[in-house]
Amino acid sequence: MTADRSAIDSAFEALVTVRRGQTGQILDLFAVPDRFERFSCAYGDLLLDFSKTAISQEALKRLLDLAAAAQVETQREAMFAGDHINLTEDRAVLHTALRERSGDPLPVDGIDVQPGIEETLQRLSAFASGVRDGRIAGARGHAFTDVVNIGIGGSDLGPAMVTGALAPYHDGPRCHFVSNVDGAHIADLLKRLDPISTLFIVASKTFTTVETMCNAATARAFIAGALGEEAVGAHFAAVSTARDQVAAFGIAAERTFGFWDWVGGRYSVWSAVGLPVMIAIGPDRFGEFLAGAAAMDAHFRSAPLDQNLPVLFALVGLWHRNVCSYPSRAIIPYDQRLARLPAYLQQLDMESNGKSVTRDGQKTARATGPIVWGEPGTNAQHAFFQLLHQGTDIVPVEFLVAAEGHEPELRNHQDLLVANCLAQSEALMRGRSLEQAAAQLAAKGLAEEEVARLAPHRVFPGDRPSVTIAYAVLDPFTLGRIIALYEHRVFVEAAVWDINAFDQWGVELGKELATQFLPAMTGAPLPAGTSPSTAGLLAHLKGLAQA
Ligand SMILES: O=P(O)(O)OC[C@H]1O[C@](O)(CO)[C@@H](O)[C@@H]1O
């Protein structure tokens, strides 16, 4: 479908005009008594609060006009219907089908994909259950105590993040994740593992990714060296769309779990890529995780735009990126088990929306995906919150926080955690004036000149925006809802920017050059045209390696 660029441009112009006309601060917007109610949106216990942004009633209205101008609803239906919206790869985008359990037929290119999804899920459940209860065991009959997922990008970040997030639900074997081609990653893990009770899952959509193939070969040698070549089959499973390559590696068809080209790597945790999660928490809990995402899908599809969490979340993102020109967004989960969420969202958001051309190949009219980064609170407070509060750049923050932890006996920890989370968003918005800083110092009895010297350092400009996502508890259902919320937010932002969120050509050039440079590591000349800087660096490193 073709976006109506002029309607989108007009909607953005109207927003810029609103922004220019704003005189007060975020705090002043709370003069409207029900601002919190009006600028937050709940889906069950999951609340998105965006009242601590500079979005006024007028701005919100214009943002909703922007969504209408971009025909977000039409674009959304094209995705759910299985249209080939990934234009550069000529593919449908249907990760949502993986969690849709109604059983209704879903034709893609004339073929119903639901039976294949169901069959794969049944096979995954049987395999995961077998590994969990020891019916599927190693070559010498030992139950698996450790499962190692070998994958990278979407074949690593999703299962690694979700497995960590749902640690309280683990009742299966220990799960580990190896992604980096740096041999240190796998070597440090293998030292701690007993081959006799270790299962490797090689996860790669393409089964050609260099890092994954290199790590898989090392893992294979680990098993073959310890237990013999004939043991390899019992200690490996694969997740891939490339069944031929999997077979060539030596993994049997019954231990190969497929998915489809309409599932992008960074959207694949709902597919067989989620196998380590299923082994860790069991098929039933994995089903709850899928159900959470399906619930968010249904909400995204049916809620009016002004009550639609992913749409509102995206509009806040567009406001910050395009109207306020903020270059990044920070993800700060006040939930230690979501420690890998920022990394997961970096791929989801930046690989999807880090684009400079529109769907028809024209240069984009405005800035697209921001830099996404973050760390869990409260640790982040003691690292980079200084800059968030007093630095010269404004970074909109996205806080995530649960009402309950999983440790009722540590309620005092949860109280401290929640209080800190709320305090940070309040402090970012409220700030502290020079007068207030001076008054505080004077109240401590400091001399006048000391007050004047120190007070400027204690000023907080305030007026810094944040969004808070609050929920009851981080269970599988809620985690599913949160990830789907972010996925659809990325979708809506891309729809407005008129970019393809589902390809990733930007990762190719570096891969190509690495392939060309590899022979030079063992003496061949570097390809013609390689810069003197790169040639100099290689010579330096080789000199050091030989020393
Ligand atoms: O699953 P594969 O094919 O090994 O790819 C891994 C990752 O590599 C990328 O293609 C590019 O980095 C990602 O999109 C993907 O998640």
PDBQT file of the ligand as one rigid body, heavy atoms in Angstrom, charges set to zero:
ROOT
HETATM    1  O1  LIG A 601      18.911 -17.106  12.831  1.00  0.00    +0.000 OA
HETATM    2  P1  LIG A 601      20.037 -16.748  11.917  1.00  0.00    +0.000 P 
HETATM    3  O2  LIG A 601      19.728 -17.017  10.483  1.00  0.00    +0.000 OA
HETATM    4  O3  LIG A 601      21.301 -17.430  12.357  1.00  0.00    +0.000 OA
HETATM    5  O4  LIG A 601      20.272 -15.194  12.018  1.00  0.00    +0.000 OA
HETATM    6  C1  LIG A 601      20.650 -14.585  13.226  1.00  0.00    +0.000 C 
HETATM    7  C2  LIG A 601      20.488 -13.095  13.170  1.00  0.00    +0.000 C 
HETATM    8  O5  LIG A 601      21.249 -12.540  12.114  1.00  0.00    +0.000 OA
HETATM    9  C3  LIG A 601      20.518 -11.484  11.503  1.00  0.00    +0.000 C 
HETATM   10  O6  LIG A 601      20.052 -11.929  10.271  1.00  0.00    +0.000 OA
HETATM   11  C4  LIG A 601      21.365 -10.286  11.226  1.00  0.00    +0.000 C 
HETATM   12  O7  LIG A 601      22.181  -9.940  12.278  1.00  0.00    +0.000 OA
HETATM   13  C5  LIG A 601      19.356 -11.218  12.459  1.00  0.00    +0.000 C 
HETATM   14  O8  LIG A 601      18.287 -10.604  11.861  1.00  0.00    +0.000 OA
HETATM   15  C6  LIG A 601      19.081 -12.593  12.932  1.00  0.00    +0.000 C 
HETATM   16  O9  LIG A 601      18.281 -12.604  14.064  1.00  0.00    +0.000 OA
ENDROOT
TORSDOF 0
